[in-house]
Amino acid sequence: MNMNGRTRTQYDRLATPGNLQILSNRLRSRNAFSVGQSIKNVYYAQISDYHVVNDEMIQVDFDAVNAYSTAFWPTSNSSFPFAIHPENSNSLRELLYPDLILERVNNYWNRVFTENDSDRNSPNSIFNEVNDPFHYLKLCTISLTLQADRYENIVKVASQRQNVDAWFTIILGSVVEQNTIALNNGTMALLNFGWSNPQQSNINTYHYFTGITICPPKEAAALNAATNVTAWPAGNDAIIRKTLQKIPRMEQLICFNVGQGTCVGLADAHGKVLLYSDLGCDAPRNQKATPKDLQFCNCTNPPIILSHWHCDHYNGIFHSGEDFRSNTWILPPRPTSLNFNKSRVGKELRSRGGTILNFPNPAPTNHAITASFGNGTQVISLIQCTGKLSQKNANECGIAVEIEDMHDDRPVKWILPGDASYSSFTDPFPDAEPVAVVAAHHGGHIDKAKYPHRPSISQYARLLFSFGTDNTYGIPCTADADTLKRYKAEKWRFPSGWVSSQKTYSLTANKGKSTKPKTVIASTQVKTPASEHDVLSTATWKQPDPKQPQKPLTHIAASWKANAQVDSTHLKTCLTKQTFQILR
């Protein structure tokens, strides 16, 4: 297919990081370039995550798309639903009316969700590469470390709950040579080229950071229309409940080692996964922690519950050895617009015949879908969290999961909050004691109002942390100094000095003078707990001060009681490419 005088192959060749052009510091200079000249370093972006590095710096991660992606520019030979510019335009400032964009977008999503499986191999299929508008979007993520005093407005948007879905325009300069990378005044950006092909998303490059500004209202309105997902099917409690009722009895909860992400398999006594709560792996900035040959068990074609719209909870779709796109997915509530990096998930699932069950959207506060399963021996509840529905505040507006069982004539439960604070959802089983808790937000910052209380010391209980070693967020328990103390206050037993590694670096001041060195605690060493401790971690080391992670690869698991009759027979066979061990 010819696009602006170039073949697809030539177009992709231009899109390599080495050919990206240096642009002017001024945003208005972007109009001096025509679409056909080259792929420019201009990106539309929305904040996906942020955290404070120290008193002077803030790290902001963006879901981004190249502003000169072909999908935004219709021609006489093609009409893309995501086009935001008039035909034959060559200026980023010339925009279509949002109503026209929205009409095309709604028609596209209606086709995505209604096209028959038998039509997917047709040349006219919406999923055919030539017809797929996502194929012509240059998707990526951008991570910036910004000085708070220089980018006060951006930091304000990132750190407050207002304008959280704002669109930004980011301009980057040339590629920074690997041997010159250092903390440099926040003037470099880590660019992860996911493009529209998820398999390319391990390509990371550093670029000089040229500028960032909030998009004006007209531009933001066009982008919001292009990313509108109100045409996605409405949620249905009865269908979700019926899906959950078919699940066999669960005997163990397994946190797979996926690096800085979350993937929890709810399995039978032999490790055969019956239901997933999240199917994540590392976000781009932390890909070094992703285990090699990552695999998940898909032997029962289990349903997957996505807790919220953060990529470290769904990236396993694209990076595992198994294809989960034909499974049944229960997706969390979503805002009116969902940026392309996230809405692509819906398209990918439908492209392989996957069944998408949307949680009611919006639903009443703390709305729950509860179902009895395992031949009536267990109960599962999916609870909507109370946060305001937005892309930026995704942690607190997703789905929390709890499962109740009976042991020794007393009710017990597993708690899986995703990244949500424990105070953001109502406990559906208040009389049950928690015997397994997946630590909220990987052990990082959450609301301080409520933490789960450990049962009496004589009873079995486990607190499971899923995070990647040496991650950029400083998790666990370093994003918020009170986190560890609050778990301990609820009687959870940690090893002494559980997290013990430190790193020291100096920031570079505006005039090239070094400021006072900053010490940052990093989760590079986490002690293996003894039997008298409750804590387990996917990043646990086997020795006190190892230079390299010890083999075998360690997954972590909990059951319903101490010395439960569970094993790893199935998983050892299923995950053949991984060096395997479960730490209990």
GUFILO-853174 format. One line per 10 residues: their letters; for each residue x, y, z of C-alpha. Coordinates in nm, 2 decimals, padded with zeros to 4 digits. Layout:
<rogus>
a = X/Y/Z | ...
</rogus>
This chain:
<rogus>
mnmngrtrtq = 00.00/00.00/00.00 | 00.13/00.35/-00.09 | 00.12/00.61/00.18 | 00.22/00.96/00.09 | 00.44/00.84/-00.19 | 00.62/00.57/00.01 | 00.57/00.20/00.06 | 00.50/00.06/00.40 | 00.86/-00.08/00.42 | 01.01/00.26/00.34
ydrlatpgnl = 00.78/00.43/00.59 | 00.89/00.19/00.87 | 01.26/00.24/00.77 | 01.22/00.62/00.83 | 01.06/00.55/01.16 | 01.37/00.40/01.32 | 01.51/00.60/01.61 | 01.83/00.69/01.43 | 01.64/00.88/01.16 | 01.42/01.09/01.39
qilsnrlrsr = 01.48/01.46/01.33 | 01.58/01.73/01.57 | 01.31/01.99/01.60 | 01.30/02.35/01.72 | 01.24/02.43/02.08 | 00.93/02.62/01.98 | 00.61/02.43/01.92 | 00.49/02.66/01.65 | 00.79/02.54/01.43 | 00.61/02.21/01.38
nafsvgqsik = 00.40/02.37/01.11 | 00.70/02.42/00.89 | 00.72/02.05/00.81 | 00.49/01.86/00.58 | 00.38/01.51/00.65 | 00.57/01.35/00.37 | 00.91/01.49/00.46 | 01.01/01.26/00.74 | 00.89/01.12/01.07 | 00.92/01.41/01.32
nvyyaqisdy = 00.99/01.39/01.69 | 00.65/01.53/01.79 | 00.42/01.32/02.01 | 00.07/01.35/02.15 | 00.08/01.21/02.51 | -00.12/01.15/02.82 | 00.02/01.08/03.17 | 00.01/00.71/03.26 | 00.20/00.73/03.59 | 00.42/00.95/03.79
hvvndemiqv = 00.62/00.95/04.12 | 00.83/01.19/04.31 | 01.20/01.10/04.28 | 01.31/01.35/04.55 | 01.25/01.71/04.66 | 01.37/01.84/04.32 | 01.27/01.59/04.06 | 00.95/01.41/03.94 | 00.94/01.11/03.70 | 00.64/01.12/03.47
dfdavnayst = 00.55/00.83/03.23 | 00.34/00.90/02.92 | 00.14/00.69/02.68 | 00.22/00.85/02.35 | 00.17/00.85/01.98 | 00.37/01.02/01.70 | 00.17/01.32/01.59 | 00.27/01.24/01.23 | 00.13/00.89/01.23 | -00.03/00.81/00.90
afwptsnssf = -00.36/00.72/01.08 | -00.41/01.08/01.17 | -00.39/01.20/00.80 | -00.65/01.07/00.55 | -00.57/01.07/00.18 | -00.79/01.03/-00.13 | -00.70/00.66/-00.12 | -00.78/00.59/00.24 | -01.00/00.71/00.52 | -00.89/00.62/00.88
pfaihpensn = -01.14/00.64/01.17 | -00.87/00.81/01.39 | -00.80/01.08/01.13 | -00.81/01.42/01.30 | -00.69/01.64/01.01 | -00.86/01.73/00.68 | -00.77/01.55/00.37 | -00.45/01.67/00.20 | -00.36/01.89/00.50 | 00.00/01.91/00.61
slrellypdl = -00.04/02.11/00.93 | -00.09/01.98/01.28 | -00.30/02.28/01.36 | -00.57/02.20/01.09 | -00.82/01.98/01.27 | -01.15/01.82/01.18 | -01.46/01.88/01.39 | -01.48/01.64/01.69 | -01.84/01.53/01.60 | -01.71/01.40/01.26
ilervnnywn = -01.42/01.22/01.42 | -01.65/01.07/01.69 | -01.89/00.94/01.42 | -01.61/00.75/01.24 | -01.46/00.62/01.57 | -01.80/00.48/01.69 | -01.85/00.31/01.36 | -01.50/00.15/01.38 | -01.56/00.02/01.74 | -01.90/-00.12/01.64
rvftendsdr = -01.73/-00.32/01.37 | -01.46/-00.44/01.60 | -01.72/-00.58/01.85 | -01.97/-00.72/01.60 | -01.75/-00.87/01.32 | -01.81/-01.24/01.30 | -01.52/-01.48/01.36 | -01.57/-01.63/01.02 | -01.50/-01.29/00.85 | -01.16/-01.23/01.01
nspnsifnev = -00.97/-01.39/00.72 | -01.15/-01.18/00.47 | -00.95/-00.91/00.28 | -01.22/-00.66/00.40 | -01.19/-00.76/00.77 | -01.14/-00.47/01.01 | -00.85/-00.68/01.16 | -00.67/-00.72/00.83 | -00.34/-00.54/00.86 | -00.42/-00.31/00.56
ndpfhylklc = -00.75/-00.21/00.71 | -00.64/-00.19/01.08 | -00.60/00.18/01.18 | -00.38/00.08/01.48 | -00.13/-00.05/01.22 | -00.08/00.31/01.11 | -00.04/00.46/01.46 | 00.32/00.50/01.59 | 00.26/00.41/01.95 | 00.52/00.44/02.22
tisltlqadr = 00.58/00.54/02.58 | 00.79/00.83/02.70 | 00.94/00.86/03.04 | 01.06/01.20/03.16 | 01.25/01.30/03.47 | 01.16/01.67/03.52 | 01.28/01.94/03.75 | 00.98/02.05/03.95 | 01.07/02.42/03.95 | 01.12/02.43/03.57
yenivkvasq = 00.81/02.25/03.48 | 00.57/02.36/03.75 | 00.25/02.34/03.54 | 00.33/01.99/03.41 | 00.41/01.87/03.76 | 00.09/02.03/03.89 | -00.12/01.83/03.64 | 00.07/01.51/03.71 | 00.04/01.53/04.09 | -00.31/01.66/04.13
rqnvdawfti = -00.64/01.50/04.05 | -00.76/01.78/03.82 | -00.72/01.78/03.44 | -00.58/01.43/03.49 | -00.67/01.33/03.13 | -00.50/01.63/02.98 | -00.32/01.59/02.64 | 00.03/01.71/02.60 | 00.26/01.77/02.30 | 00.61/01.65/02.36
ilgsvveqnt = 00.90/01.74/02.13 | 01.22/01.53/02.15 | 01.56/01.59/01.99 | 01.83/01.36/01.87 | 01.92/01.02/02.01 | 02.16/01.04/02.31 | 02.46/00.81/02.28 | 02.45/00.53/02.53 | 02.78/00.62/02.68 | 02.67/00.97/02.76
ialnngtmal = 02.36/00.89/02.95 | 02.36/01.03/03.30 | 02.12/01.23/03.52 | 02.13/01.55/03.33 | 01.89/01.82/03.44 | 01.59/01.63/03.33 | 01.67/01.70/02.97 | 01.66/01.34/02.84 | 01.36/01.12/02.76 | 01.35/00.74/02.76
lnfgwsnpqq = 01.15/00.65/02.45 | 01.01/00.30/02.42 | 00.90/00.23/02.06 | 00.61/00.00/02.09 | 00.48/00.12/01.76 | 00.17/-00.06/01.66 | 00.34/-00.40/01.68 | 00.37/-00.51/02.05 | 00.66/-00.74/01.97 | 00.88/-00.43/01.90
snintyhyft = 00.82/-00.28/02.24 | 01.15/-00.38/02.38 | 01.33/-00.11/02.18 | 01.44/00.16/02.42 | 01.63/00.48/02.32 | 01.73/00.80/02.50 | 01.66/01.13/02.33 | 01.73/01.49/02.42 | 01.42/01.64/02.57 | 01.33/01.96/02.38
giticppkea = 00.99/02.07/02.52 | 00.65/01.99/02.65 | 00.32/02.18/02.66 | -00.04/02.12/02.73 | -00.25/02.09/02.41 | -00.49/02.37/02.34 | -00.86/02.29/02.38 | -00.93/02.24/02.01 | -00.65/01.99/01.97 | -00.74/01.81/02.29
aalnaatnvt = -01.11/01.79/02.17 | -01.00/01.62/01.85 | -00.78/01.37/02.03 | -01.05/01.29/02.29 | -01.29/01.22/02.00 | -01.04/00.99/01.83 | -00.99/00.80/02.16 | -01.35/00.78/02.26 | -01.46/00.43/02.36 | -01.83/00.48/02.45
awpagndaii = -01.92/00.25/02.16 | -01.77/-00.05/02.36 | -02.05/-00.29/02.47 | -02.22/-00.22/02.80 | -02.14/-00.43/03.10 | -02.37/-00.71/03.21 | -02.36/-00.85/03.57 | -02.55/-01.17/03.48 | -02.30/-01.27/03.21 | -02.00/-01.20/03.43
rktlqkiprm = -02.16/-01.40/03.72 | -02.23/-01.69/03.49 | -01.87/-01.70/03.37 | -01.74/-01.70/03.73 | -01.98/-01.98/03.84 | -01.82/-02.22/03.60 | -01.48/-02.21/03.77 | -01.37/-02.52/03.96 | -01.25/-02.50/04.32 | -00.93/-02.30/04.39
eqlicfnvgq = -00.66/-02.43/04.63 | -00.37/-02.19/04.58 | -00.30/-01.83/04.48 | 00.02/-01.79/04.28 | 00.20/-01.47/04.21 | 00.41/-01.53/03.90 | 00.75/-01.36/03.88 | 00.69/-01.11/03.60 | 00.93/-00.84/03.71 | 00.78/-00.50/03.79
gtcvgladah = 00.42/-00.60/03.73 | 00.14/-00.82/03.85 | 00.01/-01.16/03.74 | -00.19/-01.37/03.99 | -00.30/-01.72/03.90 | -00.58/-01.88/04.10 | -00.51/-02.25/04.07 | -00.61/-02.60/04.17 | -00.40/-02.82/04.40 | -00.16/-02.90/04.12
gkvllysdlg = -00.10/-02.55/03.99 | -00.34/-02.56/03.70 | -00.46/-02.20/03.66 | -00.84/-02.16/03.67 | -00.86/-01.78/03.67 | -00.62/-01.49/03.64 | -00.63/-01.17/03.82 | -00.42/-00.95/03.59 | -00.18/-01.08/03.33 | 00.10/-00.83/03.35
cdaprnqkat = 00.47/-00.79/03.32 | 00.71/-00.50/03.32 | 00.63/-00.15/03.21 | 00.89/-00.02/02.95 | 01.10/00.16/03.20 | 01.16/-00.16/03.40 | 01.19/-00.42/03.13 | 01.53/-00.53/03.26 | 01.34/-00.71/03.54 | 01.12/-00.92/03.31
pkdlqfcnct = 01.23/-01.29/03.33 | 01.36/-01.44/03.01 | 01.12/-01.69/02.84 | 00.82/-01.56/03.04 | 00.53/-01.80/03.02 | 00.19/-01.84/03.18 | -00.04/-02.14/03.21 | -00.32/-02.13/02.96 | -00.41/-02.50/02.97 | -00.77/-02.45/03.09
nppiilshwh = -00.83/-02.14/02.88 | -00.89/-01.95/03.20 | -01.08/-01.62/03.22 | -00.87/-01.31/03.30 | -00.98/-01.02/03.53 | -00.80/-00.70/03.45 | -00.79/-00.49/03.77 | -00.72/-00.15/03.60 | -00.58/00.01/03.29 | -00.21/00.01/03.37
cdhyngifhs = 00.02/-00.17/03.13 | 00.21/-00.36/03.39 | -00.11/-00.54/03.46 | -00.20/-00.64/03.10 | 00.14/-00.64/02.91 | 00.15/-01.02/02.94 | -00.09/-01.03/02.65 | 00.20/-00.93/02.43 | 00.50/-01.08/02.60 | 00.43/-01.43/02.71
gedfrsntwi = 00.48/-01.75/02.53 | 00.10/-01.82/02.52 | -00.16/-01.63/02.33 | -00.44/-01.52/02.57 | -00.62/-01.30/02.31 | -00.89/-01.57/02.26 | -00.97/-01.60/02.63 | -01.26/-01.44/02.81 | -01.15/-01.10/02.96 | -01.34/-00.91/03.23
lpprptslnf = -01.23/-00.55/03.18 | -01.25/-00.28/03.44 | -01.46/00.04/03.42 | -01.32/00.29/03.17 | -01.34/00.66/03.12 | -01.51/00.81/02.81 | -01.18/00.82/02.63 | -00.91/00.56/02.65 | -00.58/00.65/02.48 | -00.46/00.43/02.19
nksrvgkelr = -00.20/00.24/02.39 | -00.49/00.11/02.62 | -00.77/00.08/02.37 | -00.54/-00.13/02.15 | -00.60/-00.40/02.41 | -00.96/-00.43/02.32 | -00.88/-00.45/01.95 | -00.61/-00.71/02.01 | -00.85/-00.93/02.21 | -01.12/-00.91/01.95
srggtilnfp = -00.87/-00.98/01.66 | -00.82/-01.33/01.80 | -01.19/-01.40/01.88 | -01.15/-01.31/02.25 | -01.47/-01.25/02.46 | -01.48/-00.91/02.63 | -01.70/-00.87/02.93 | -01.70/-00.51/03.04 | -01.76/-00.43/03.41 | -02.07/-00.20/03.43
npaptnhait = -01.96/00.14/03.33 | -02.02/00.35/03.53 | -02.15/00.15/03.81 | -02.28/00.26/04.16 | -02.00/00.32/04.41 | -01.86/-00.01/04.54 | -02.09/-00.21/04.30 | -02.00/-00.58/04.34 | -02.06/-00.89/04.13 | -02.06/-01.19/04.35
asfgngtqvi = -02.08/-01.56/04.25 | -02.07/-01.90/04.41 | -01.83/-02.14/04.24 | -01.64/-02.46/04.30 | -01.96/-02.66/04.33 | -02.09/-02.41/04.58 | -01.79/-02.44/04.82 | -01.64/-02.09/04.75 | -01.75/-01.74/04.67 | -01.58/-01.47/04.46
sliqctgkls = -01.66/-01.10/04.45 | -01.55/-00.84/04.20 | -01.58/-00.49/04.36 | -01.57/-00.16/04.18 | -01.33/00.08/04.36 | -01.44/00.43/04.45 | -01.19/00.65/04.27 | -01.30/00.90/04.01 | -01.31/00.73/03.67 | -01.01/00.86/03.47
qknanecgia = -00.71/00.73/03.29 | -00.47/00.91/03.53 | -00.64/00.78/03.85 | -00.66/00.43/03.72 | -00.53/00.27/04.04 | -00.83/00.37/04.25 | -01.12/00.31/04.00 | -01.07/-00.05/03.88 | -01.18/-00.39/04.01 | -01.07/-00.54/04.34
veiedmhddr = -01.11/-00.92/04.39 | -01.19/-01.12/04.70 | -01.25/-01.49/04.74 | -01.41/-01.66/05.05 | -01.37/-02.01/05.17 | -01.46/-02.21/05.49 | -01.18/-02.37/05.70 | -01.23/-02.52/06.04 | -01.58/-02.38/06.06 | -01.45/-02.02/06.02
pvkwilpgda = -01.46/-01.81/05.70 | -01.13/-01.71/05.55 | -01.05/-01.50/05.24 | -00.79/-01.40/04.98 | -00.76/-01.03/04.90 | -00.64/-00.91/04.56 | -00.67/-00.53/04.54 | -00.46/-00.47/04.22 | -00.30/-00.12/04.27 | -00.60/00.01/04.47
syssftdpfp = -00.58/00.13/04.83 | -00.76/-00.11/05.07 | -00.98/00.19/05.17 | -01.11/00.23/04.81 | -01.34/-00.07/04.81 | -01.59/-00.21/05.06 | -01.51/-00.56/05.19 | -01.77/-00.80/05.08 | -01.67/-01.06/05.34 | -01.62/-00.86/05.66
daepvavvaa = -01.65/-01.16/05.89 | -01.38/-01.36/05.71 | -01.01/-01.34/05.81 | -00.75/-01.27/05.54 | -00.52/-01.57/05.50 | -00.36/-01.44/05.18 | -00.32/-01.08/05.07 | -00.15/-00.96/04.75 | 00.01/-00.63/04.87 | -00.17/-00.33/04.71
hhgghidkak = 00.03/-00.13/04.45 | 00.33/-00.38/04.47 | 00.40/-00.25/04.82 | 00.42/00.11/04.71 | 00.23/00.42/04.81 | -00.14/00.38/04.89 | -00.40/00.56/05.10 | -00.31/00.53/05.47 | -00.66/00.49/05.61 | -00.70/00.12/05.60
yphrpsisqy = -00.48/-00.19/05.59 | -00.58/-00.56/05.63 | -00.54/-00.70/05.98 | -00.35/-01.02/06.02 | -00.53/-01.31/06.20 | -00.39/-01.43/06.53 | -00.03/-01.53/06.53 | -00.12/-01.90/06.57 | -00.30/-01.89/06.24 | -00.17/-01.92/05.88
arllfsfgtd = -00.14/-01.60/05.68 | 00.07/-01.47/05.39 | 00.14/-01.12/05.25 | 00.26/-01.15/04.89 | 00.45/-00.87/04.71 | 00.49/-00.87/04.33 | 00.76/-00.63/04.21 | 01.08/-00.63/04.00 | 01.43/-00.60/04.14 | 01.60/-00.27/04.11
ntygipctad = 01.28/-00.11/03.98 | 01.27/00.27/03.91 | 00.98/00.33/04.15 | 01.18/00.22/04.46 | 00.91/-00.03/04.55 | 00.85/-00.20/04.79 | 00.79/00.03/05.09 | 01.02/00.30/04.96 | 00.76/00.50/04.77 | 00.60/00.57/05.11
adtlkrykae = 00.80/00.53/05.43 | 00.49/00.46/05.63 | 00.39/00.15/05.42 | 00.60/-00.10/05.60 | 00.51/00.04/05.94 | 00.14/00.02/05.87 | 00.16/-00.34/05.76 | 00.36/-00.42/06.08 | 00.10/-00.23/06.29 | -00.16/-00.48/06.16
kwrfpsgwvs = 00.06/-00.76/06.29 | 00.22/-00.88/05.96 | 00.56/-01.02/06.03 | 00.85/-00.91/05.82 | 01.22/-01.02/05.84 | 01.45/-00.77/06.00 | 01.61/-00.55/05.73 | 01.39/-00.69/05.46 | 01.48/-00.42/05.21 | 01.84/-00.32/05.25
sqktysltan = 02.00/-00.18/04.93 | 02.09/00.18/04.88 | 02.21/00.39/04.58 | 02.37/00.74/04.59 | 02.39/00.99/04.31 | 02.43/01.36/04.26 | 02.19/01.58/04.07 | 02.33/01.83/03.81 | 02.23/02.18/03.88 | 02.13/02.43/03.61
kgkstkpktv = 02.48/02.58/03.59 | 02.65/02.24/03.59 | 02.73/02.24/03.97 | 02.65/01.93/04.16 | 02.40/01.96/04.44 | 02.42/01.76/04.77 | 02.43/01.38/04.69 | 02.09/01.21/04.72 | 02.05/00.87/04.87 | 01.77/00.66/04.72
iastqvktpa = 01.67/00.32/04.86 | 01.63/00.07/04.58 | 01.47/-00.28/04.60 | 01.77/-00.47/04.48 | 01.80/-00.69/04.78 | 01.50/-00.86/04.96 | 01.57/-01.12/05.22 | 01.41/-01.46/05.20 | 01.18/-01.49/05.50 | 01.20/-01.77/05.74
sehdvlstat = 00.90/-01.99/05.83 | 00.81/-01.75/06.11 | 00.76/-01.47/05.87 | 00.44/-01.39/05.66 | 00.60/-01.20/05.37 | 00.68/-01.35/05.03 | 00.81/-01.16/04.73 | 00.87/-01.24/04.36 | 01.20/-01.05/04.39 | 01.32/-01.24/04.69
wkqpdpkqpq = 01.70/-01.32/04.69 | 01.83/-01.66/04.81 | 02.14/-01.51/04.97 | 02.19/-01.19/05.18 | 02.41/-01.00/04.93 | 02.40/-01.16/04.59 | 02.55/-00.99/04.28 | 02.32/-01.18/04.06 | 01.97/-01.33/04.12 | 01.99/-01.69/04.23
kplthiaasw = 01.84/-01.97/04.02 | 01.59/-02.11/04.00 | 01.33/-01.85/03.91 | 01.10/-01.80/04.20 | 00.72/-01.77/04.19 | 00.54/-01.73/04.52 | 00.22/-01.89/04.64 | -00.03/-01.91/04.93 | -00.30/-02.15/05.01 | -00.59/-02.16/05.25
kanaqvdsth = -00.41/-02.31/05.55 | -00.06/-02.42/05.66 | 00.07/-02.75/05.52 | -00.21/-02.75/05.26 | -00.20/-03.04/05.01 | -00.09/-02.85/04.71 | 00.20/-02.90/04.47 | 00.36/-02.77/04.15 | 00.33/-03.08/03.93 | 00.13/-02.91/03.66
lktcltkqtf = 00.32/-02.59/03.64 | 00.66/-02.76/03.62 | 00.53/-02.93/03.31 | 00.35/-02.63/03.17 | 00.62/-02.37/03.21 | 00.89/-02.58/03.04 | 01.11/-02.28/02.94 | 01.14/-02.14/03.29 | 01.37/-02.26/03.56 | 01.11/-02.33/03.81
qilr = 01.05/-02.31/04.18 | 00.76/-02.19/04.40 | 00.84/-02.02/04.72 | 00.57/-02.06/04.98
</rogus>
